[in-house]
C-alpha cells in the first residue's frame, strides 16, 4: 500500500502539470489552513471484542490473561483531531502539501474490565491511557474550482509518533488483599512509538474572498506502531510475561477548516 501511495504521488507529479499547464494561470499561492474536529476510529482499531484479543498464558493450567492484542482489537472510541496545513499552488489545479496533525482517541476499557471479572469472578478493572498520535506528512493534491466553491483530493505520505499504549489490571478485592490494590502491568520503559503513515483526504471549501475560505475535510489515515510489553504483578511479582504486538491505527478525521492565502492574483 505504501508503494501504491508513492507511485500515485509520482504519477500525479508527472502528468497533472501537463494537463493543467495550458490553463494559462501562472499565479502562485501559499496558503495556510487550520482545522479541527472529530476523530473516528475504523476497522480493527475501533473493534472491541475482548475474547478475540485476550492474550493467554499457554503454560497456565487455568485461564490466565496476560494482556490484550491491540493488533486485533484497538478498543478506540471517537476522539478529536487538530491539523495545520501548508499548501503551495504549483499550477492552477495542482497543490504541494505539508500537513501536521494530532488526534486523540480514548480507549473503551469497560468491555475488557467486564471480561476480566467474568473470567476471574473477582472485583477488578482495567485502566488504559488514551491513544495520542502526532504526524507530519507531505503529498500532492488536485483541486477543482466551481464558482466560489472548490473541491480537493489529496494523497499523503509521512511519519507518525504515538504515545506508548500503557494499560494495567487492578485487582480491587480478594480475601487476603490489602491496600494498595494488586496491579498487573507493564514494568519497564515506555518508549514513544514510531511508524510511517499514509492516507488520502477529500475536502469541499467555500471562498469567502480571494484570501479567505472555509470548508470541511475528511481525512483517512493509517499507521502501524509496533511495541513490546513486559507484564508482571507490581510490586513483587517474579514472573514476567513478554508480549510483542502492534497498535494498528485506522481513522477518519473529519474537520472544519479555515484557510488564508498570502498571495493572490
Secondary structure, 3 states (H helix, E strand, C coil): CHHHHHHHHHHHHHHHHHHHHHHCCCCCCEEEEEEEEEEEECHHHCCCCHHHHEEECCCCCCCCEEEECCCCCCCECCEEEEEEEEEEEEECCEEEEEEEEEEEECECCHHHHHHHHHHHCCCEEEEECCEEEEEEEEEEEEEEEECCEEEEEEEEEEEEEECCCCEEEEECCCCCCCCCCEEEEECCCCCCEEEEEEEEEEEEEEECCCCEEEEEEEEEEEEEEEEEEEEEEECCCCCCEEEEEEEEEEEEEEEEEEEEECCCC
